[in-house]
Amino acid sequence: LYIRDPSGFSVINHNDMWVPNFFFKFNEDGEVNDVLFIDYQMPHFNSPGIDLNFLFYGALNEETRIFKVKKLLRIYHEVLRDTLAALNYPKPIPTLHDIHVEVLKTGLNSLIASFCEVPLLMVEHSDDLNMDLSLGSSETAEKFRYTLFNNEKYKNFIQKLLIEFDELGYLDWKVEKCLFLEKLYWYVSNYLIMQRTKGNFTYISHHHYYKLIINLSA
């Protein structure tokens, strides 16, 4: 995922495109008229699909993600195309189809956003949010993660996406394909352990593949 294809089209990715890193400016009518990105700690020169997947699954609500992503990709491509043309970009400018392909190729980043960032966004009370505890190993950290993954809003969110991710083949990636997959697997397995007694999920491990399957008969 994070090994750049030198023959492909690359951009400077923010690499942490979730809501807490957006500053919005509103006009007198309460409408957004400007957006500022902050927290450029992990910029990454690679496929535009890196940021796009993280944005779509870590920042958009379900309705927008389902019904408006294609429109958002078209807008993104139009701005990209016009900007590259204005800068006299010497290589072939990517087509809209090319951008869609990049989003599919880097789809694993949508899992990282869904499992690592969204649970934190859905914490009911901001005073309860503790980023350090989300990766800690203490008993307090384990209780915090249990609360994160058993949030009803998050369970409703992720159960639908697991089916989508499985159908797209994103749950069949090898460990070697992504530096963050070990972290992602840790989040996923913790969630599954919590759900196992309820009969909602089945966990499969086979030759370093990690796959989640919804038990639709539950």
Accessible surface in RSA format (square Angstrom, percent):
REM  Atomic radii and reference values for relative SASA: ProtOr
REM  Chains: A
REM  Algorithm: Lee & Richards
REM  Probe-radius: 1.40
REM  Slices: 20
REM RES _ NUM      All-atoms   Total-Side   Main-Chain    Non-polar    All polar
REM                ABS   REL    ABS   REL    ABS   REL    ABS   REL    ABS   REL
RES LEU A   1    25.96  14.5   0.00   0.0  25.96  65.3   8.06   5.7  17.89  48.2
RES TYR A   2    30.44  14.2  16.98   9.7  13.46  35.0  12.80   9.6  17.63  21.7
RES ILE A   3   155.50  88.5 134.30 100.1  21.20  51.1 137.67  99.1  17.83  48.4
RES ARG A   4    93.35  39.2  78.25  39.9  15.10  36.0  14.32  19.6  79.03  47.9
RES ASP A   5    68.58  48.0  60.53  60.2   8.05  19.0  33.48  78.8  35.10  35.0
RES PRO A   6   106.91  77.9  85.99  78.4  20.92  76.1  86.24  71.2  20.67 128.5
RES SER A   7   104.52  88.3  62.12  82.9  42.41  97.7  55.89 119.0  48.63  68.1
RES GLY A   8    32.42  40.0   0.00   N/A  32.42  40.0  19.73  54.2  12.69  28.4
RES PHE A   9    35.41  17.7  23.49  14.5  11.92  31.0  28.13  17.1   7.28  20.8
RES SER A  10    17.75  15.0   3.00   4.0  14.76  34.0   1.30   2.8  16.46  23.1
RES VAL A  11    31.13  20.5  26.47  24.0   4.66  11.2  31.13  27.1   0.00   0.0
RES ILE A  12   135.66  77.2 110.33  82.2  25.33  61.0 110.33  79.5  25.33  68.7
RES ASN A  13     0.49   0.3   0.15   0.1   0.33   0.8   0.30   0.7   0.19   0.2
RES HIS A  14     7.74   4.2   4.69   3.3   3.05   7.8   5.01   5.2   2.73   3.2
RES ASN A  15    19.22  13.3  11.81  11.4   7.40  17.8   1.19   2.9  18.02  17.4
RES ASP A  16    21.46  15.0  21.46  21.4   0.00   0.0   1.82   4.3  19.64  19.6
RES MET A  17    13.61   7.1  13.61   9.0   0.00   0.0  13.05  11.1   0.57   0.8
RES TRP A  18    18.05   7.2  18.05   8.7   0.00   0.0  15.37   8.2   2.69   4.4
RES VAL A  19    62.54  41.2  60.90  55.1   1.64   4.0  60.90  52.9   1.64   4.4
RES PRO A  20    64.53  47.0  40.39  36.8  24.14  87.8  52.07  43.0  12.46  77.5
RES ASN A  21     8.59   5.9   8.55   8.3   0.04   0.1   0.00   0.0   8.59   8.3
RES PHE A  22    23.94  12.0  13.41   8.3  10.53  27.4  13.41   8.1  10.53  30.1
RES PHE A  23   114.51  57.3 110.01  68.1   4.50  11.7 112.96  68.5   1.55   4.4
RES PHE A  24    93.77  46.9  65.68  40.7  28.09  73.1  66.82  40.5  26.94  77.1
RES LYS A  25   131.11  64.0 126.02  77.3   5.09  12.1  73.24  65.9  57.87  61.6
RES PHE A  26   117.92  59.0  93.54  57.9  24.39  63.5  93.54  56.7  24.39  69.8
RES ASN A  27    53.41  36.8  37.82  36.5  15.59  37.5  25.68  61.8  27.73  26.8
RES GLU A  28   186.00 106.8 145.63 110.2  40.37  96.1  67.11 129.8 118.89  97.1
RES ASP A  29   121.84  85.3  88.50  88.1  33.34  78.8  22.80  53.7  99.04  98.8
RES GLY A  30    51.18  63.1   0.00   N/A  51.18  63.1  28.93  79.4  22.25  49.8
RES GLU A  31   107.25  61.6 102.45  77.5   4.80  11.4  38.19  73.9  69.06  56.4
RES VAL A  32    74.44  49.0  45.57  41.3  28.87  69.6  45.57  39.6  28.87  78.3
RES ASN A  33    84.23  58.1  48.21  46.6  36.03  86.7  32.65  78.6  51.58  49.9
RES ASP A  34    82.61  57.9  75.63  75.3   6.98  16.5  16.15  38.0  66.45  66.3
RES VAL A  35    64.96  42.7  40.64  36.8  24.31  58.6  41.48  36.0  23.48  63.7
RES LEU A  36   109.69  61.1 108.54  77.7   1.15   2.9 109.36  76.8   0.33   0.9
RES PHE A  37    79.77  39.9  70.17  43.5   9.61  25.0  70.17  42.5   9.61  27.5
RES ILE A  38    52.28  29.7  48.87  36.4   3.41   8.2  52.28  37.6   0.00   0.0
RES ASP A  39    52.70  36.9  32.10  32.0  20.60  48.7  20.54  48.3  32.16  32.1
RES TYR A  40   126.78  59.2 100.65  57.3  26.12  68.0  79.57  59.8  47.20  58.2
RES GLN A  41   146.20  81.8 113.99  83.3  32.21  76.7  42.41  90.3 103.80  78.7
RES MET A  42    85.74  44.4  77.23  51.1   8.50  20.2  53.86  45.8  31.88  42.2
RES PRO A  43    74.57  54.3  51.88  47.3  22.69  82.5  52.28  43.2  22.29 138.5
RES HIS A  44    44.47  24.3  40.87  28.4   3.60   9.2  25.87  26.7  18.60  21.6
RES PHE A  45   106.74  53.4  95.73  59.3  11.00  28.6  95.73  58.0  11.00  31.5
RES ASN A  46     6.20   4.3   6.20   6.0   0.00   0.0   0.00   0.0   6.20   6.0
RES SER A  47     9.27   7.8   8.54  11.4   0.73   1.7   8.86  18.9   0.41   0.6
RES PRO A  48     1.51   1.1   0.00   0.0   1.50   5.5   0.73   0.6   0.78   4.8
RES GLY A  49     0.00   0.0   0.00   N/A   0.00   0.0   0.00   0.0   0.00   0.0
RES ILE A  50     0.18   0.1   0.14   0.1   0.04   0.1   0.14   0.1   0.04   0.1
RES ASP A  51    22.57  15.8  22.37  22.3   0.20   0.5  13.06  30.7   9.51   9.5
RES LEU A  52    11.76   6.5  11.50   8.2   0.26   0.7  11.76   8.3   0.00   0.0
RES ASN A  53     2.85   2.0   2.85   2.8   0.00   0.0   0.00   0.0   2.85   2.8
RES PHE A  54    10.71   5.4  10.71   6.6   0.00   0.0  10.71   6.5   0.00   0.0
RES LEU A  55    40.90  22.8  40.90  29.3   0.00   0.0  40.90  28.7   0.00   0.0
RES PHE A  56     5.56   2.8   5.56   3.4   0.00   0.0   5.56   3.4   0.00   0.0
RES TYR A  57    24.89  11.6  23.23  13.2   1.66   4.3   7.86   5.9  17.03  21.0
RES GLY A  58     2.08   2.6   0.00   N/A   2.08   2.6   1.39   3.8   0.69   1.6
RES ALA A  59    28.59  26.3   3.15   4.9  25.44  57.9   6.31   8.9  22.29  59.0
RES LEU A  60    38.35  21.4  26.04  18.6  12.31  30.9  28.02  19.7  10.33  27.8
RES ASN A  61    98.45  67.9  84.24  81.4  14.22  34.2  43.87 105.6  54.58  52.8
RES GLU A  62    67.38  38.7  61.30  46.4   6.08  14.5  24.97  48.3  42.42  34.6
RES GLU A  63   116.44  66.9 111.56  84.4   4.88  11.6  31.15  60.2  85.30  69.6
RES THR A  64    30.88  22.0  30.78  31.2   0.10   0.2  14.10  18.9  16.78  25.4
RES ARG A  65    21.59   9.1  14.79   7.5   6.80  16.2   5.78   7.9  15.80   9.6
RES ILE A  66   103.30  58.8  73.18  54.5  30.12  72.6  78.78  56.7  24.53  66.6
RES PHE A  67   152.98  76.5 120.39  74.6  32.59  84.8 125.78  76.3  27.21  77.9
RES LYS A  68   107.81  52.6 107.69  66.1   0.12   0.3  51.15  46.0  56.67  60.4
RES VAL A  69    26.65  17.5  26.03  23.6   0.62   1.5  26.03  22.6   0.62   1.7
RES LYS A  70   157.87  77.0 152.44  93.5   5.43  12.9 101.24  91.1  56.62  60.3
RES LYS A  71   138.35  67.5 130.60  80.1   7.75  18.5  78.45  70.6  59.90  63.8
RES LEU A  72    61.64  34.3  57.67  41.3   3.97  10.0  57.82  40.6   3.83  10.3
RES LEU A  73     4.09   2.3   4.06   2.9   0.03   0.1   4.09   2.9   0.00   0.0
RES ARG A  74   127.91  53.7 127.91  65.2   0.00   0.0  31.42  42.9  96.49  58.5
RES ILE A  75    83.11  47.3  83.11  61.9   0.00   0.0  83.11  59.8   0.00   0.0
RES TYR A  76    64.75  30.2  58.38  33.2   6.37  16.6  55.77  41.9   8.98  11.1
RES HIS A  77    16.90   9.2  16.90  11.7   0.00   0.0  12.32  12.7   4.58   5.3
RES GLU A  78    65.69  37.7  65.65  49.7   0.03   0.1  13.23  25.6  52.46  42.8
RES VAL A  79    92.65  61.0  89.76  81.3   2.89   7.0  92.54  80.4   0.11   0.3
RES LEU A  80    22.26  12.4  19.22  13.8   3.04   7.6  22.26  15.6   0.00   0.0
RES ARG A  81   101.64  42.7 101.56  51.8   0.08   0.2  37.06  50.6  64.58  39.1
RES ASP A  82    80.28  56.2  73.25  72.9   7.04  16.6  30.61  72.0  49.68  49.5
RES THR A  83    64.34  45.8  59.43  60.3   4.91  11.7  48.86  65.6  15.49  23.4
RES LEU A  84    18.99  10.6  18.99  13.6   0.00   0.0  18.99  13.3   0.00   0.0
RES ALA A  85    57.42  52.8  40.04  61.8  17.38  39.5  46.61  65.6  10.81  28.6
RES ALA A  86    83.01  76.3  46.82  72.3  36.18  82.3  59.98  84.5  23.03  61.0
RES LEU A  87   128.42  71.5 104.22  74.6  24.20  60.8 107.92  75.8  20.50  55.2
RES ASN A  88   126.63  87.3 106.24 102.7  20.40  49.1  33.33  80.2  93.31  90.2
RES TYR A  89    65.39  30.5  45.79  26.1  19.60  51.0  35.33  26.6  30.05  37.0
RES PRO A  90   124.99  91.1  82.23  75.0  42.76 155.4  92.78  76.6  32.22 200.2
RES LYS A  91   133.60  65.2 126.10  77.4   7.50  17.9  74.45  67.0  59.16  63.0
RES PRO A  92   125.99  91.8 103.81  94.6  22.18  80.6 115.91  95.7  10.08  62.7
RES ILE A  93    55.29  31.5  36.62  27.3  18.66  45.0  36.69  26.4  18.60  50.5
RES PRO A  94    10.43   7.6   5.04   4.6   5.40  19.6   9.21   7.6   1.23   7.6
RES THR A  95    72.39  51.5  69.26  70.2   3.14   7.5  69.73  93.7   2.66   4.0
RES LEU A  96    35.40  19.7  33.23  23.8   2.17   5.4  33.23  23.3   2.17   5.8
RES HIS A  97   128.37  70.2 122.02  84.8   6.35  16.2  84.89  87.5  43.48  50.6
RES ASP A  98    59.15  41.4  57.15  56.9   2.00   4.7  15.07  35.5  44.09  44.0
RES ILE A  99     0.75   0.4   0.75   0.6   0.00   0.0   0.75   0.5   0.00   0.0
RES HIS A 100    56.52  30.9  55.29  38.4   1.23   3.2  28.59  29.5  27.93  32.5
RES VAL A 101    54.29  35.7  54.23  49.1   0.05   0.1  54.27  47.2   0.02   0.1
RES GLU A 102    23.09  13.3  23.09  17.5   0.00   0.0   3.93   7.6  19.16  15.6
RES VAL A 103    19.76  13.0  19.76  17.9   0.00   0.0  19.76  17.2   0.00   0.0
RES LEU A 104   102.37  57.0  96.06  68.7   6.31  15.9  96.28  67.6   6.09  16.4
RES LYS A 105   106.37  51.9  89.08  54.7  17.30  41.2  73.03  65.7  33.35  35.5
RES THR A 106     8.65   6.2   8.65   8.8   0.00   0.0   8.65  11.6   0.00   0.0
RES GLY A 107     0.00   0.0   0.00   N/A   0.00   0.0   0.00   0.0   0.00   0.0
RES LEU A 108     0.84   0.5   0.84   0.6   0.00   0.0   0.84   0.6   0.00   0.0
RES ASN A 109     1.24   0.9   1.24   1.2   0.00   0.0   0.00   0.0   1.24   1.2
RES SER A 110     0.00   0.0   0.00   0.0   0.00   0.0   0.00   0.0   0.00   0.0
RES LEU A 111     4.71   2.6   4.71   3.4   0.00   0.0   4.71   3.3   0.00   0.0
RES ILE A 112    11.66   6.6  11.66   8.7   0.00   0.0  11.66   8.4   0.00   0.0
RES ALA A 113     0.00   0.0   0.00   0.0   0.00   0.0   0.00   0.0   0.00   0.0
RES SER A 114     0.00   0.0   0.00   0.0   0.00   0.0   0.00   0.0   0.00   0.0
RES PHE A 115     0.00   0.0   0.00   0.0   0.00   0.0   0.00   0.0   0.00   0.0
RES CYS A 116     3.88   2.9   1.41   1.6   2.47   5.8   0.84   2.1   3.03   3.3
RES GLU A 117    22.04  12.7  22.04  16.7   0.00   0.0   0.08   0.2  21.96  17.9
RES VAL A 118     7.48   4.9   7.48   6.8   0.00   0.0   7.48   6.5   0.00   0.0
RES PRO A 119     0.97   0.7   0.39   0.4   0.58   2.1   0.39   0.3   0.58   3.6
RES LEU A 120     7.12   4.0   4.21   3.0   2.91   7.3   4.43   3.1   2.69   7.2
RES LEU A 121    65.72  36.6  35.45  25.4  30.27  76.1  38.98  27.4  26.73  71.9
RES MET A 122    37.62  19.5  35.53  23.5   2.09   5.0  37.23  31.7   0.39   0.5
RES VAL A 123    31.95  21.0  14.29  12.9  17.66  42.5  17.13  14.9  14.82  40.2
RES GLU A 124   113.12  64.9  81.83  61.9  31.30  74.5  44.87  86.8  68.25  55.7
RES HIS A 125   120.55  65.9 117.03  81.3   3.53   9.0  74.93  77.2  45.62  53.1
RES SER A 126    95.34  80.6  73.67  98.3  21.67  49.9  48.95 104.2  46.39  65.0
RES ASP A 127   141.64  99.2 106.49 106.0  35.15  83.1  34.83  82.0 106.81 106.5
RES ASP A 128    83.21  58.3  69.64  69.3  13.57  32.1  25.30  59.5  57.91  57.8
RES LEU A 129    69.40  38.7  47.40  33.9  22.00  55.3  47.40  33.3  22.00  59.2
RES ASN A 130    60.98  42.1  56.58  54.7   4.40  10.6  11.74  28.3  49.24  47.6
RES MET A 131    98.83  51.2  90.54  59.9   8.30  19.8  88.51  75.3  10.32  13.7
RES ASP A 132   122.67  85.9 109.19 108.7  13.48  31.9  34.16  80.4  88.51  88.3
RES LEU A 133    42.50  23.7  42.34  30.3   0.16   0.4  42.50  29.8   0.00   0.0
RES SER A 134     3.59   3.0   3.59   4.8   0.00   0.0   0.06   0.1   3.54   5.0
RES LEU A 135   105.54  58.8  78.97  56.5  26.56  66.8  79.63  55.9  25.91  69.7
RES GLY A 136    24.73  30.5   0.00   N/A  24.73  30.5  22.17  60.8   2.56   5.7
RES SER A 137   107.45  90.8  81.81 109.2  25.63  59.0  47.58 101.3  59.86  83.9
RES SER A 138    59.20  50.0  47.62  63.6  11.58  26.7  52.00 110.7   7.20  10.1
RES GLU A 139   120.82  69.4 110.96  83.9   9.86  23.5  44.85  86.7  75.97  62.0
RES THR A 140    83.58  59.4  80.97  82.1   2.61   6.2  45.77  61.5  37.81  57.2
RES ALA A 141     0.14   0.1   0.14   0.2   0.00   0.0   0.14   0.2   0.00   0.0
RES GLU A 142    97.97  56.2  92.47  70.0   5.49  13.1  23.69  45.8  74.28  60.6
RES LYS A 143   130.98  63.9 126.16  77.4   4.82  11.5  80.72  72.7  50.27  53.5
RES PHE A 144    23.49  11.8  17.39  10.8   6.10  15.9  22.93  13.9   0.56   1.6
RES ARG A 145     9.92   4.2   9.92   5.1   0.00   0.0   0.51   0.7   9.42   5.7
RES TYR A 146   117.36  54.8 117.36  66.8   0.00   0.0  78.93  59.3  38.43  47.4
RES THR A 147    92.57  65.8  86.55  87.7   6.02  14.4  66.19  88.9  26.38  39.9
RES LEU A 148     4.46   2.5   2.15   1.5   2.31   5.8   4.37   3.1   0.09   0.3
RES PHE A 149     0.00   0.0   0.00   0.0   0.00   0.0   0.00   0.0   0.00   0.0
RES ASN A 150    27.46  18.9  15.23  14.7  12.22  29.4  14.07  33.9  13.39  12.9
RES ASN A 151    22.50  15.5  13.74  13.3   8.76  21.1  13.57  32.7   8.93   8.6
RES GLU A 152   109.34  62.8 106.53  80.6   2.81   6.7  60.83 117.7  48.52  39.6
RES LYS A 153   113.77  55.5 107.31  65.8   6.47  15.4  66.46  59.8  47.32  50.4
RES TYR A 154     0.05   0.0   0.05   0.0   0.00   0.0   0.05   0.0   0.00   0.0
RES LYS A 155    19.52   9.5  19.52  12.0   0.00   0.0   6.07   5.5  13.46  14.3
RES ASN A 156    92.17  63.6  87.50  84.6   4.67  11.2  23.78  57.2  68.39  66.1
RES PHE A 157    29.10  14.6  18.60  11.5  10.50  27.3  27.69  16.8   1.41   4.0
RES ILE A 158     0.00   0.0   0.00   0.0   0.00   0.0   0.00   0.0   0.00   0.0
RES GLN A 159    61.91  34.6  60.78  44.4   1.13   2.7  11.27  24.0  50.64  38.4
RES LYS A 160   117.34  57.2 107.90  66.2   9.44  22.5  74.20  66.8  43.14  46.0
RES LEU A 161     2.47   1.4   2.47   1.8   0.00   0.0   2.47   1.7   0.00   0.0
RES LEU A 162     1.06   0.6   0.30   0.2   0.76   1.9   0.37   0.3   0.69   1.9
RES ILE A 163    65.67  37.4  62.71  46.7   2.97   7.1  65.67  47.3   0.00   0.0
RES GLU A 164    58.25  33.4  55.47  42.0   2.78   6.6  27.64  53.5  30.61  25.0
RES PHE A 165     0.00   0.0   0.00   0.0   0.00   0.0   0.00   0.0   0.00   0.0
RES ASP A 166    38.47  26.9  29.17  29.0   9.30  22.0   2.71   6.4  35.75  35.7
RES GLU A 167   141.32  81.1 102.12  77.3  39.20  93.3  46.76  90.4  94.56  77.2
RES LEU A 168    79.67  44.4  53.35  38.2  26.32  66.2  56.80  39.9  22.86  61.5
RES GLY A 169    27.56  34.0   0.00   N/A  27.56  34.0  20.49  56.2   7.07  15.8
RES TYR A 170    16.14   7.5  14.58   8.3   1.56   4.1  10.23   7.7   5.90   7.3
RES LEU A 171     8.26   4.6   5.04   3.6   3.22   8.1   8.12   5.7   0.14   0.4
RES ASP A 172    56.41  39.5  50.05  49.8   6.36  15.0  21.46  50.5  34.95  34.9
RES TRP A 173    43.81  17.6  37.20  18.0   6.61  15.5  32.45  17.3  11.36  18.4
RES LYS A 174    99.36  48.5  98.83  60.6   0.53   1.3  41.64  37.5  57.72  61.5
RES VAL A 175    49.76  32.7  47.51  43.0   2.26   5.4  47.51  41.3   2.26   6.1
RES GLU A 176   134.29  77.1 104.34  78.9  29.95  71.3  73.68 142.5  60.61  49.5
RES LYS A 177   110.84  54.1 101.44  62.2   9.40  22.4  54.92  49.4  55.92  59.6
RES CYS A 178     7.17   5.4   0.00   0.0   7.17  16.8   2.79   7.1   4.37   4.7
RES LEU A 179   156.13  87.0 129.65  92.8  26.47  66.6 134.20  94.2  21.93  59.0
RES PHE A 180    74.41  37.2  73.90  45.8   0.51   1.3  74.16  45.0   0.25   0.7
RES LEU A 181    10.97   6.1  10.93   7.8   0.04   0.1  10.97   7.7   0.00   0.0
RES GLU A 182   134.05  77.0 129.12  97.7   4.92  11.7  46.50  89.9  87.55  71.5
RES LYS A 183    73.52  35.9  65.80  40.4   7.72  18.4  34.49  31.0  39.03  41.6
RES LEU A 184     3.47   1.9   3.37   2.4   0.10   0.3   3.37   2.4   0.10   0.3
RES TYR A 185    65.84  30.7  62.81  35.7   3.03   7.9  36.72  27.6  29.12  35.9
RES TRP A 186    75.76  30.4  74.82  36.2   0.94   2.2  51.75  27.6  24.01  39.0
RES TYR A 187     4.44   2.1   4.44   2.5   0.00   0.0   0.94   0.7   3.51   4.3
RES VAL A 188    12.14   8.0  12.14  11.0   0.00   0.0  12.14  10.5   0.00   0.0
RES SER A 189    18.38  15.5  17.43  23.3   0.95   2.2  10.22  21.8   8.16  11.4
RES ASN A 190    30.56  21.1  29.40  28.4   1.16   2.8   0.84   2.0  29.72  28.7
RES TYR A 191     0.00   0.0   0.00   0.0   0.00   0.0   0.00   0.0   0.00   0.0
RES LEU A 192     3.72   2.1   3.12   2.2   0.60   1.5   3.12   2.2   0.60   1.6
RES ILE A 193   104.28  59.3  96.89  72.2   7.39  17.8  96.96  69.8   7.32  19.9
RES MET A 194    27.44  14.2  14.00   9.3  13.44  32.0  20.07  17.1   7.37   9.8
RES GLN A 195     0.06   0.0   0.06   0.0   0.00   0.0   0.00   0.0   0.06   0.0
RES ARG A 196   134.61  56.5 123.46  62.9  11.15  26.6  58.46  79.9  76.15  46.1
RES THR A 197   130.37  92.7  90.63  91.9  39.74  94.7  83.58 112.3  46.78  70.7
RES LYS A 198   108.22  52.8  78.67  48.3  29.56  70.4  68.13  61.3  40.10  42.7
RES GLY A 199    35.92  44.3   0.00   N/A  35.92  44.3  33.52  92.0   2.40   5.4
RES ASN A 200    39.60  27.3  37.09  35.8   2.51   6.0   5.85  14.1  33.75  32.6
RES PHE A 201    14.24   7.1   0.67   0.4  13.57  35.3   0.89   0.5  13.35  38.2
RES THR A 202    70.24  50.0  66.14  67.1   4.10   9.8  47.72  64.1  22.53  34.1
RES TYR A 203    67.98  31.7  41.74  23.7  26.24  68.3  38.97  29.3  29.01  35.8
RES ILE A 204    71.83  40.9  68.59  51.1   3.24   7.8  71.69  51.6   0.14   0.4
RES SER A 205    71.71  60.6  41.00  54.7  30.71  70.7  18.70  39.8  53.00  74.3
RES HIS A 206   111.59  61.0 107.82  74.9   3.78   9.7  72.11  74.3  39.48  45.9
RES HIS A 207   135.28  73.9 112.65  78.3  22.63  57.9  81.07  83.5  54.22  63.1
RES HIS A 208   124.76  68.2 119.17  82.8   5.59  14.3  76.33  78.7  48.42  56.3
RES TYR A 209    74.95  35.0  74.20  42.2   0.76   2.0  48.01  36.1  26.95  33.2
RES TYR A 210    54.12  25.3  48.05  27.3   6.08  15.8  21.61  16.2  32.52  40.1
RES LYS A 211    60.07  29.3  59.89  36.7   0.18   0.4  15.95  14.4  44.13  47.0
RES LEU A 212     4.99   2.8   4.70   3.4   0.28   0.7   4.70   3.3   0.28   0.8
RES ILE A 213    64.60  36.8  63.60  47.4   0.99   2.4  64.32  46.3   0.27   0.7
RES ILE A 214    31.64  18.0  20.19  15.0  11.45  27.6  20.19  14.5  11.45  31.1
RES ASN A 215    61.99  42.8  50.81  49.1  11.18  26.9  11.36  27.3  50.63  48.9
RES LEU A 216   143.45  79.9 110.60  79.1  32.85  82.6 113.91  80.0  29.54  79.5
RES SER A 217   105.54  89.2  65.25  87.1  40.30  92.8  56.93 121.2  48.61  68.1
RES ALA A 218    85.59  78.7  14.77  22.8  70.82 161.1  51.47  72.5  34.12  90.4
END  Absolute sums over single chains surface
CHAIN  1 A    13107.1      10909.1       2197.9       7856.5       5250.6
END  Absolute sums over all chains
TOTAL         13107.1      10909.1       2197.9       7856.5       5250.6
